[in-house]
Amino acid sequence: ELKRAGEDEFQDFASAASWHFDDQGMQNIAAWSISLRTGDTLQTSCVMDSRSRSEGTTFGRETTDEMCFASISGWPADVDLQCVGELWDGYLAEGEPGLGLAQRHALVNASNVWD
């Protein structure tokens, strides 16, 4: 999701409704001609449905783990970028969408936050 500096709303920024292990790949959005400006925020949100599991869900790099990774490449390559922020986990209400999580689930109300 993309939040422009000074704006309140997040914009959908190349989300995928579902993701499958055997269908991983990069999404090239260069044709969108998006320019990031100082103060803009990019947020990656991953929603995992593990209700069918009898054991706890593990976050990690193994094929049986849940994963949530994002990488961004841009041009020109000499631009100084920083990734800062926290990792939040929690539960969504039945039917709650994955977009806009930061607006509905404030970090101050989370039981688990990692930085």
Contacts in CASP RR format, 6 or more apart in sequence:
PFRMAT RR
TARGET T0000
AUTHOR 0000-0000-0000
METHOD contacts of the structure
MODEL  1
ELKRAGEDEFQDFASAASWHFDDQGMQNIAAWSISLRTGDTLQTSCVMDS
RSRSEGTTFGRETTDEMCFASISGWPADVDLQCVGELWDGYLAEGEPGLG
LAQRHALVNASNVWD
1 10 0 8 1.000
1 11 0 8 1.000
1 12 0 8 1.000
1 13 0 8 1.000
1 15 0 8 1.000
1 42 0 8 1.000
1 43 0 8 1.000
1 44 0 8 1.000
1 45 0 8 1.000
1 99 0 8 1.000
1 100 0 8 1.000
1 102 0 8 1.000
2 10 0 8 1.000
2 11 0 8 1.000
2 13 0 8 1.000
2 34 0 8 1.000
2 36 0 8 1.000
2 40 0 8 1.000
2 41 0 8 1.000
2 42 0 8 1.000
2 43 0 8 1.000
3 9 0 8 1.000
3 10 0 8 1.000
3 11 0 8 1.000
3 40 0 8 1.000
3 41 0 8 1.000
3 42 0 8 1.000
3 43 0 8 1.000
4 11 0 8 1.000
4 37 0 8 1.000
4 40 0 8 1.000
5 37 0 8 1.000
5 38 0 8 1.000
5 39 0 8 1.000
5 40 0 8 1.000
5 41 0 8 1.000
9 103 0 8 1.000
10 43 0 8 1.000
10 99 0 8 1.000
10 100 0 8 1.000
10 102 0 8 1.000
10 103 0 8 1.000
12 99 0 8 1.000
13 29 0 8 1.000
13 34 0 8 1.000
13 42 0 8 1.000
14 27 0 8 1.000
14 29 0 8 1.000
15 99 0 8 1.000
16 27 0 8 1.000
21 63 0 8 1.000
36 42 0 8 1.000
42 72 0 8 1.000
43 101 0 8 1.000
43 102 0 8 1.000
44 68 0 8 1.000
44 70 0 8 1.000
45 68 0 8 1.000
45 98 0 8 1.000
45 99 0 8 1.000
45 100 0 8 1.000
45 101 0 8 1.000
45 102 0 8 1.000
46 66 0 8 1.000
46 67 0 8 1.000
46 68 0 8 1.000
47 92 0 8 1.000
47 98 0 8 1.000
48 57 0 8 1.000
48 66 0 8 1.000
48 68 0 8 1.000
50 56 0 8 1.000
50 57 0 8 1.000
50 66 0 8 1.000
57 66 0 8 1.000
58 64 0 8 1.000
58 65 0 8 1.000
58 66 0 8 1.000
59 65 0 8 1.000
59 66 0 8 1.000
59 67 0 8 1.000
59 68 0 8 1.000
59 89 0 8 1.000
60 66 0 8 1.000
60 67 0 8 1.000
61 67 0 8 1.000
72 81 0 8 1.000
85 115 0 8 1.000
86 107 0 8 1.000
86 113 0 8 1.000
86 114 0 8 1.000
86 115 0 8 1.000
87 113 0 8 1.000
87 114 0 8 1.000
87 115 0 8 1.000
88 101 0 8 1.000
88 105 0 8 1.000
88 107 0 8 1.000
88 110 0 8 1.000
88 112 0 8 1.000
88 113 0 8 1.000
89 110 0 8 1.000
89 112 0 8 1.000
90 105 0 8 1.000
90 110 0 8 1.000
90 111 0 8 1.000
90 112 0 8 1.000
92 98 0 8 1.000
92 101 0 8 1.000
96 104 0 8 1.000
107 113 0 8 1.000
END
